[in-house]
Amino acid sequence: MIQKSHITQFQYAAQHKPNQLIYGSGQTAIITGWTVKQAIAKHLQTSDYAVIGQLYSPTRGINLLIRNLLLNPHVRYLVIINATKEDRNAGASQCLLDFFNSGVEENISDTGRKSWVIRSQIPGYIDIEIDINALEKLRQSLEVVEAKSISEAVEKIQFYAQKPTIEPWGTPLEFPMLTIEPTVLPGTRYGHRIEGKTIAETWVKIIHRIKTTGTIRPTGYDGKWQELIDLMAVVTEEPEDFYFPEPNYLPIDRSFLTEYISQVLDDAPSREGVKYTYGQRLRSWFGKDQIEQVVDKLIGEIDAASAVMTLWDVKDHEKGGSPCLNHIWLRVVDNELSLTATLRSNDMFAAWPANAMGLRALQKHIRDQINQRSEYDLRMGPLMTISQSAHIYDDTWSNAEQLIKQQYAAVCRKLDYADPAGNFLIEVANGEIVVTHTTPGSGEIVGCYSGKNALKLVREICTASPAIRPDHAAYLGMELQKAVDCIKIDKPYVQDQ
Ligand SMILES: O=c1ccn([C@H]2C[C@H](O)[C@@H](COP(=O)(O)O)O2)c(=O)[nH]1
């Protein structure tokens, strides 16, 4: 028997993320978690549902979803899909269920703001500006059900669609929302190099660079982001078992990482509602196992500059949701295996640490395979990511600011004094300044400058060695001026080391 839905004509008015939703005319809101919303919509008629939307993150998504639901009191049923590994990792569907089952209490959010904190094992916050009575009314007025698969969800949605229309639970409710425009400092927009020993340290520097000098632009997702174009991160010494700070300020932990590494390294069958995994693209998408290919390539030709893997399929332009990670190169220099990856678009706050750790695991896997299958004994070289659009979404700006406040100074204090551009020894001889440029480590002489004018000398040095660190250049400026002053009053000059 074909079931006919009860015909209703409600209109869902979304104030938040309006372009990310699929609209219907019924009374059920469908929260699909990480399952793509079209995978549900195609099994339904528009009269079966009020709205279909994805919910990725409990800390970023639930607040906006609740605000939209308060504006649409005709929504009386909620079907929450909690089906995929990603849903379990993110915990957003679970946290939303906990909101309806257990409610909220007044507390402090992860950004230190007074908030309604959801009574859940998973952190989830709702703005304190929303009246608690409205939240309680919403909890009491909606019938909420969890679905563990697409088919179970479709069955439940169709069950509700058969029911007679119910009155809205009240009138639409809207509450004020705090928005803060960040101050942006001047800086270059294109091409940035940020280096750190660990992924954690590099991440803090990346967030600081984007948050202070990134351009504020609209995103494709009904909001804004702060963005720099072509940001290269160089991670030099991430340990093989990964460094997690104590307490852990990264947006991922070890258990998430284990699952994520498998998404990067292992093949995965195509599944309805799941777009792709990086492992699938690398292992089988193009009919070749590209990881095996690069291992074989380098064993056969260790100096090859063609050990490259691609995740981008030219057909990706035909559908939305193309992979963010596009190309990966492996290179051996001085017995060291480095990995370089390009990402067309990169959420530097929420996704980069996982992307970087997943790539580091891939780099180690390839190094181990080469060492096991050949006479080579390669060391781990640096990991480099080049993010074309390196951005921070507006809904994590306050988290980013909090991170900078708590970690940036400490990370900068760890700076070691060895500048890869080398050392500059300053002396005074025959009434003139003499600067000798030496290599770091071995101290081999590679250049010499002389003169009486400190500014002119600094400019010459910076022109000849443009990769000199800014703090090193500033130090040279001060020392050279000190040397000039000594010459003027005929006092011996000693360089401050
Ligand atoms: O491994 C990933 C996958 C996704 N994203 C981010 C980048 C974008 O912010 C968003 C994807 O949006 P589209 O470019 O596909 O619209 O997710 C990452 O940073 N890394």
The ligand as a Tripos MOL2 file, in Angstrom:
@<TRIPOS>MOLECULE
LIG
   20    21     1     0     0
SMALL
NO_CHARGES

@<TRIPOS>ATOM
      1 O1         39.7970   17.6010    5.4930 O.2       1 LIG1
      2 C1         39.1100   18.6390    5.4910 C.ar      1 LIG1
      3 C2         37.7840   18.6700    5.0550 C.ar      1 LIG1
      4 C3         37.1060   19.8640    5.0880 C.ar      1 LIG1
      5 N1         37.7030   20.9930    5.5280 N.ar      1 LIG1
      6 C4         36.9650   22.2930    5.5630 C.3       1 LIG1
      7 C5         37.3890   23.2900    4.5300 C.3       1 LIG1
      8 C6         36.1110   24.0770    4.3270 C.3       1 LIG1
      9 O2         35.9770   25.0210    5.3880 O.3       1 LIG1
     10 C7         35.0240   23.0370    4.4740 C.3       1 LIG1
     11 C8         34.6300   22.3610    3.1730 C.3       1 LIG1
     12 O3         33.7860   23.1930    2.4470 O.3       1 LIG1
     13 P1         33.7050   23.1910    0.8270 P.3       1 LIG1
     14 O4         34.9340   23.9060    0.3320 O.co2     1 LIG1
     15 O5         33.6470   21.7570    0.3940 O.co2     1 LIG1
     16 O6         32.4480   23.9600    0.5380 O.co2     1 LIG1
     17 O7         35.5930   22.0470    5.3350 O.3       1 LIG1
     18 C9         39.0130   20.9680    5.9600 C.ar      1 LIG1
     19 O8         39.5650   21.9830    6.3800 O.2       1 LIG1
     20 N2         39.6860   19.7830    5.9170 N.ar      1 LIG1
@<TRIPOS>BOND
     1     1     2 2
     2     2     3 ar
     3     2    20 ar
     4     3     4 ar
     5     4     5 ar
     6     5     6 1
     7     5    18 ar
     8     6     7 1
     9     6    17 1
    10     7     8 1
    11     8     9 1
    12     8    10 1
    13    10    11 1
    14    10    17 1
    15    11    12 1
    16    12    13 1
    17    13    14 2
    18    13    15 1
    19    13    16 1
    20    18    19 2
    21    18    20 ar
@<TRIPOS>SUBSTRUCTURE
     1 LIG1         1 GROUP 0 **** ****
